[in-house]
Amino acid sequence: MQRVFLKQSPSWANLISNKSGLIEVEINDKDPGFHSIIEELSTEIQPGVVGVKASHLCRRLSFEMADTSEES
């Protein structure tokens, strides 16, 4: 099993748990830093519908967080 750690906890994220290789992060959606990510990723998903695709958000969050695990 590998442990995953936040490289540097963003101001909008709090690590809740890290068990069995899965991490649980609480996101403060009122934080300006998180809002800037959402604004940056917002696109017109369908005509007249603006939002963020889950795959784009997950990819971006992986840049904000890092797997610093080492095999034990």
Buried (B, 14 or more C-beta within 10 A) or exposed (E): EEBBBBEEEBEBBEBEEBEEEEBEBEEEEEBEEBEEBEEEBEEEEEEEEEBBEEEBBEEBBEEBBEBEEEEE
